[in-house]
């Protein structure tokens, strides 16, 4: 990715404005167009990666007042972000690498609060749940993901944290996918058979203990590349603050997730 300068925000705006469908929405018009708002959210992901909307709002107001001289009040800015959730989802889907024949799949936990506060957490109650992985117990959501060999996102699927990984595999592939590389959590024979039957797609994963498989050299090579997706998760969580406890609604959580994913995806595609 090339080094971005302040004036490149105009290029991002033009891309977003051309990409979004022209839709006339009922009700009073927002001060910012949807394309302007989404430009702000994506530009943050490409440059600063702030942790929450308050930080983004203050940063834009301070550093980009010449680009956005008529920012709404903060409460209206947040409300507009929530109204734009469907548009963010549509735009993320439009940037996914659908055509890749090779995909790497895995899931990662998205806690909504610290475990000790889970019983008192009300914001995502009824949607979040308890789940366990090699790091221990978590309370929140789980993001099931596939990427291509260039680390671009190919598919995203969110569930409560207690959902099984292997059962979500059907959401991470399509008819263009020929080979999926996964960890040992995706070795269920029935699911692999269904993926082959429905998508004509081969699932490669390491054998479980006491299983004996004959593996070809190219399969072993692909398995050595599987940590690519773990590096993507590390980037999203450690550099882009994907995990958060700031939102005050479930819609707010997914505004945060989608804006972070869009910033990552547009960065890796540039």
C-alpha positions in Angstrom: 0.0 0.0 0.0 1.4 3.4 -0.9 1.9 6.1 1.7 -1.3 8.2 2.0 -1.3 11.9 2.2 -4.2 14.1 3.4 -5.3 15.0 -0.1 -5.9 11.3 -0.9 -9.1 11.5 1.1 -10.7 13.0 -2.0 -9.8 9.9 -4.0 -11.4 7.7 -1.3 -14.5 9.9 -1.4 -14.8 9.7 -5.2 -14.4 5.9 -5.1 -17.1 5.6 -2.4 -19.5 8.1 -4.0 -19.2 6.2 -7.4 -19.6 2.9 -5.7 -22.7 3.5 -3.6 -26.1 3.2 -5.3 -28.2 6.4 -5.6 -31.0 5.9 -3.1 -33.5 8.6 -2.1 -34.2 8.1 1.7 -37.4 9.4 3.3 -37.2 12.0 6.1 -35.0 14.9 6.8 -31.6 15.0 5.0 -28.4 14.5 7.0 -25.8 17.2 7.0 -23.3 14.6 5.7 -24.0 12.5 2.6 -23.7 8.7 3.2 -20.6 8.7 0.9 -19.0 11.5 3.1 -19.8 9.7 6.3 -18.4 6.4 5.0 -15.4 8.2 3.6 -14.6 9.4 7.2 -15.0 5.9 8.6 -12.8 4.3 6.0 -10.2 7.0 6.0 -9.8 6.5 9.7 -9.2 2.8 9.0 -6.7 3.5 6.3 -4.7 6.1 8.4 -5.3 6.3 12.1 -7.5 3.4 13.3 -9.1 5.1 16.3 -10.8 3.0 18.8 -14.3 4.5 18.8 -16.6 7.0 17.0 -15.9 9.7 19.6 -12.2 9.7 18.7 -13.0 9.7 15.0 -15.4 12.6 15.3 -12.9 14.7 17.3 -10.1 13.9 14.9 -12.1 14.8 11.8 -13.3 18.0 13.5 -9.8 18.9 14.4 -7.7 17.8 11.4 -10.2 17.9 8.5 -12.4 20.8 9.1 -11.6 22.1 5.6 -12.9 18.9 4.1 -16.0 18.6 6.3 -16.9 22.2 7.3 -20.4 21.2 8.3 -20.1 18.3 10.7 -23.3 17.5 12.6 -23.4 17.3 16.4 -21.7 14.2 17.8 -25.0 12.5 18.7 -26.3 13.1 15.1 -23.0 11.8 13.7 -23.4 8.5 15.7 -27.0 8.2 14.7 -26.1 8.6 11.1 -23.4 5.9 11.5 -26.1 3.5 12.8 -28.4 4.3 9.9 -25.6 3.6 7.5 -25.0 0.1 8.9 -26.7 -1.6 5.9 -24.7 0.5 3.5 -21.5 -0.4 5.2 -22.4 -4.1 4.9 -23.3 -3.7 1.2 -20.0 -2.0 0.6 -17.9 -4.6 2.4 -19.6 -7.3 0.5 -18.8 -5.5 -2.8 -15.1 -5.5 -1.9 -14.8 -9.1 -0.9 -12.6 -11.4 -3.0 -15.4 -13.7 -4.3 -13.5 -15.2 -7.2 -10.6 -16.7 -5.3 -10.3 -20.5 -5.9 -8.1 -20.9 -2.8 -9.3 -19.8 0.6 -7.9 -20.0 4.2 -10.6 -20.2 6.9 -10.7 -19.8 10.6 -12.7 -18.0 13.3 -11.8 -15.5 16.1 -13.6 -14.5 19.2 -14.9 -10.9 19.5 -15.6 -10.4 23.3 -18.0 -7.5 24.0 -16.8 -7.1 27.6 -14.4 -8.7 30.1 -15.5 -12.1 31.3 -16.0 -11.0 34.9 -18.5 -8.5 33.7 -20.5 -10.8 31.4 -23.3 -11.4 33.8 -23.9 -7.7 34.1 -23.5 -6.9 30.4 -26.8 -5.8 29.0 -25.9 -4.2 25.6 -25.6 -7.4 23.6 -27.8 -9.6 25.9 -29.8 -12.1 23.9 -27.3 -12.0 21.0 -23.9 -12.5 22.5 -23.1 -15.8 24.3 -20.3 -17.6 26.1 -17.7 -19.5 24.0 -14.4 -21.2 24.6 -11.3 -21.5 22.5 -7.6 -22.3 23.2 -7.3 -19.0 25.1 -10.2 -19.8 27.5 -13.7 -18.5 27.9 -15.1 -15.4 26.2 -18.5 -13.6 26.1 -19.5 -12.0 22.9 -19.5 -12.9 19.2 -17.4 -15.0 16.9 -16.3 -13.9 13.5 -15.9 -16.7 10.9 -13.7 -15.6 8.1 -12.1 -16.8 4.8 -9.3 -15.0 3.0 -7.5 -15.5 -0.3 -3.8 -16.0 -0.8 -3.2 -12.2 -0.9 -4.8 -11.9 2.6 -7.9 -10.2 1.2 -11.2 -11.0 2.9 -13.3 -13.4 0.9 -16.2 -14.0 3.3 -17.3 -12.9 6.7 -20.0 -14.5 9.0 -20.9 -13.5 12.5 -22.4 -15.8 15.2 -22.7 -15.9 19.0 -19.4 -17.1 20.5 -20.8 -20.6 21.3 -21.4 -21.6 17.6 -19.4 -24.4 16.1 -16.8 -23.4 13.5 -17.2 -26.3 11.2 -21.0 -25.7 10.8 -20.3 -22.2 9.4 -17.9 -23.4 6.7 -20.8 -23.4 4.1 -21.0 -19.6 4.6 -17.3 -19.1 3.8 -17.1 -20.7 0.4 -18.8 -20.5 -3.0 -18.9 -22.2 -6.3 -15.6 -20.5 -7.3 -13.8 -22.0 -4.3 -11.8 -25.2 -5.2 -9.6 -25.6 -2.1 -10.1 -24.6 1.5 -7.2 -24.7 4.0 -8.4 -24.9 7.7 -7.2 -26.0 11.1 -8.1 -29.2 12.9 -11.5 -27.8 14.0 -12.8 -28.3 10.4 -12.1 -32.1 10.1 -15.7 -33.3 10.6 -16.1 -35.8 7.8 -19.9 -35.1 7.3 -19.3 -31.4 6.8 -16.4 -32.0 4.4 -18.6 -34.3 2.4 -21.3 -31.7 2.2 -18.9 -29.0 1.1 -17.6 -31.3 -1.7 -21.1 -32.2 -2.7 -22.5 -28.7 -2.7 -19.5 -26.7 -3.9 -17.1 -29.2 -5.4 -14.6 -27.9 -3.0 -11.8 -29.8 -1.2 -11.1 -29.1 2.5 -7.6 -29.5 3.7 -6.9 -29.6 7.4 -4.3 -31.3 9.7 -5.4 -34.7 11.0 -6.5 -35.1 14.6 -4.5 -37.1 17.0 -4.6 -40.9 16.2 -5.8 -40.2 12.7 -3.5 -41.4 9.9 -3.7 -39.6 6.6 -1.6 -39.8 3.5 -0.9 -36.2 2.5 0.6 -35.1 -0.7 3.4 -32.5 -0.9 1.2 -29.7 -2.2 -1.3 -30.3 0.6 1.4 -30.0 3.2 2.7 -26.8 1.6 -0.8 -25.2 1.8 -1.1 -26.2 5.5 2.2 -24.4 6.2 0.5 -21.2 4.8 -2.5 -21.5 7.1 -1.1 -19.0 9.6 -1.8 -16.3 7.1 -5.3 -15.9 8.4 -4.0 -15.7 12.0 -1.8 -12.8 11.0 -4.9 -11.1 9.5 -6.8 -11.6 12.8 -3.8 -10.2 14.7 -3.7 -7.1 12.4 -7.5 -6.5 12.9 -7.3 -6.9 16.6 -4.0 -5.4 17.7 -3.6 -2.6 15.1 -7.2 -1.8 14.2 -8.9 -2.4 17.5 -11.5 -4.8 16.1 -12.4 -6.0 19.7 -14.3 -3.3 21.6 -16.5 -2.7 24.5 -17.4 1.0 23.7 -20.7 0.6 21.7 -23.9 1.1 23.6 -26.1 -1.1 21.3 -25.7 -4.2 19.1 -26.0 -2.0 16.0 -23.1 0.1 17.4 -21.0 -3.1 17.7 -21.6 -4.0 14.1 -20.9 -0.4 12.8 -17.6 -0.8 14.6 -16.8 -4.2 13.1 -17.8 -3.3 9.6 -15.9 0.0 9.5 -12.7 -1.8 10.8 -13.1 -4.5 8.2 -13.7 -2.0 5.4 -10.6 -0.1 6.3 -8.6 -3.2 6.3 -10.0 -4.5 3.0 -9.5 -1.3 1.2 -6.0 -1.0 2.5 -5.0 -4.5 1.4 -6.7 -4.0 -2.0 -4.8 -0.7 -2.7 
